[in-house]
Amino acid sequence: MSEIERQIRLKLAGLISGVLDVEAVADWATEIREQDDPALDDDRLWSALDKLSGADSKTGPEEYLYGHDDYVRWLADFDGGIF
């Protein structure tokens, strides 16, 4: 497992458990996507980072578009190679 894969799994697990702030995770994913890392040529990693970078999307001033059930599905998709 690459370092980016490990970090993605940790970020998703942190969102699921509620120990990580969704905005901090989205900022992290955006920052990683902007790096010139050859690992990002992997569509699976890119898709996971794309999801995470949008995790802080809102439907209102205090309401997030995505939540716990979405993060659980994203992790299952990531682990299952669906991303």
Protein Blocks (a to p, Z undefined) as FASTA:
>chain_A
ZZklmmmmmmmmmmmnopacfklmmmmmmmmmmpccfklmpmklmmmmmmmmmmmpcfbf
klcfbdfklmmmmmmmmmnomZZ
